């Protein structure tokens, strides 16, 4: 159960600042679907707009990293942060961008291995190799 109110489409229509962002979400994604994350953020129209603009700048804009890789990175970070909602939403987005079952399986293996080795190196307090330092 949400800890914040989720805006309905009828409520969105009554709030011009929210409607403008929702219209942009729909246009950018080429879909009528607006997920619950944005519906919750609609309680603070300024935050809604700010976060949406940040997301577009990082996840939608052309960049050196392809869209599928961006989604897979988002899945990995969401897993590390324990955000089930983001794991689900970005896994769906990655699948829509072509992620295969094999790629997902490999991604999960990498996430698990990275978590394990991160914990081991932290527990052992291994010093950084000089070769890894940026010069």
C-alpha angles and dihedrals in degrees: 000000000000119000090210134049115268112218116237120217089255091055091046090055090057094053111065096195091052093043091054092055094044090050089052092048090052093046095045093048094038089228138105090223118105112182128226095258090068092040089057094046089052087082086076107039093189092053090044091055094042095050093043091051090049091049092050092049093052107028104028107031119091110267145153090273118070119237096251093052090049090054092048091051089050090053091051094049092044089052091050089049094046096238106154093180092056092044089056097042095046093043087056089047092048091050089050088053091053107273108160128214088252092053091047091050091050091047091053090049091052092048091050094047093047091050091050096047092042090056092046095050090046093049092048093042091222111194118239116262111243089230090066095056118103110244 
